[in-house]
Amino acid sequence: MAVEFRPRRIRTVAVISAVFLVAVFSVVGWLLTDTPTGVIFRTSDQIAMVVLGVLLACGVLLLARPRVRADEIGVEVRNVVTARRFTWSEVLHVSFPDGASWARLELPDDEYVSIMAIQAVDRDRAVAAVRALRDLHRAATG
């Protein structure tokens, strides 16, 4: 049984924020004209303002990227920038410490990997995701 989880609320906020950023920077770019102070904005300045908004929006959309996929063999954790795959034998257990923002995989030698796809703000979905990962881990490790 394979499972996949993605954060819900942060994805919604990231998409809305990205659209807002592009809209605001586009309006500001469109409104850039000659000013009474003598500053002259050219078409390249207006285009640069829109491009800056798109770049910032892309940065915000990176927050919507986290995902965790797990099956009988192991688990793949994709956070904002990196992605790593672990077999269940490498994982000691799946935890969600009190006060933590997201779940994590506990590894040997007191190491851990954060699972940004399972976030505390998703409440019941986060609980269900941690339980599903724990069930797969238990089934794989005995």
Solvent accessible surface area in square Angstrom, and as a share of the most:
residue,aa,sasa,rsa
1,M,140,0.62
2,A,79,0.62
3,V,28,0.16
4,E,80,0.36
5,F,40,0.17
6,R,68,0.25
7,P,1,0.01
8,R,137,0.50
9,R,124,0.45
10,I,45,0.23
11,R,94,0.34
12,T,74,0.43
13,V,86,0.50
14,A,2,0.01
15,V,76,0.43
16,I,112,0.57
17,S,36,0.23
18,A,7,0.05
19,V,99,0.57
20,F,131,0.55
21,L,38,0.19
22,V,52,0.30
23,A,49,0.38
24,V,56,0.32
25,F,38,0.16
26,S,37,0.24
27,V,79,0.45
28,V,61,0.35
29,G,1,0.01
30,W,189,0.66
31,L,108,0.54
32,L,30,0.15
33,T,79,0.46
34,D,100,0.52
35,T,49,0.28
36,P,145,0.91
37,T,116,0.67
38,G,56,0.54
39,V,74,0.43
40,I,115,0.58
41,F,66,0.28
42,R,167,0.61
43,T,91,0.53
44,S,75,0.48
45,D,57,0.29
46,Q,43,0.19
47,I,101,0.51
48,A,58,0.45
49,M,49,0.22
50,V,51,0.29
51,V,75,0.43
52,L,82,0.41
53,G,0,0.00
54,V,64,0.37
55,L,112,0.56
56,L,79,0.39
57,A,5,0.04
58,C,71,0.43
59,G,39,0.38
60,V,37,0.21
61,L,73,0.36
62,L,79,0.39
63,L,75,0.38
64,A,15,0.12
65,R,81,0.29
66,P,1,0.01
67,R,21,0.08
68,V,1,0.01
69,R,105,0.38
70,A,3,0.02
71,D,35,0.18
72,E,97,0.44
73,I,124,0.63
74,G,0,0.00
75,V,0,0.00
76,E,41,0.18
77,V,3,0.02
78,R,40,0.15
79,N,22,0.11
80,V,31,0.18
81,V,115,0.66
82,T,81,0.47
83,A,57,0.44
84,R,127,0.46
85,R,122,0.45
86,F,10,0.04
87,T,60,0.35
88,W,4,0.02
89,S,101,0.65
90,E,79,0.36
91,V,5,0.03
92,L,99,0.49
93,H,96,0.43
94,V,4,0.02
95,S,17,0.11
96,F,54,0.22
97,P,43,0.27
98,D,150,0.78
99,G,88,0.84
100,A,32,0.25
101,S,66,0.43
102,W,85,0.30
103,A,0,0.00
104,R,64,0.23
105,L,0,0.00
106,E,29,0.13
107,L,14,0.07
108,P,66,0.42
109,D,129,0.67
110,D,146,0.76
111,E,101,0.45
112,Y,111,0.42
113,V,17,0.09
114,S,30,0.19
115,I,0,0.00
116,M,35,0.16
117,A,3,0.03
118,I,3,0.01
119,Q,18,0.08
120,A,43,0.33
121,V,74,0.43
122,D,16,0.08
123,R,163,0.60
124,D,120,0.62
125,R,97,0.35
126,A,6,0.04
127,V,68,0.39
128,A,56,0.44
129,A,2,0.02
130,V,8,0.04
131,R,155,0.56
132,A,19,0.15
133,L,0,0.00
134,R,98,0.36
135,D,71,0.37
136,L,10,0.05
137,H,22,0.10
138,R,141,0.52
139,A,86,0.66
140,A,48,0.37
141,T,71,0.41
142,G,93,0.89
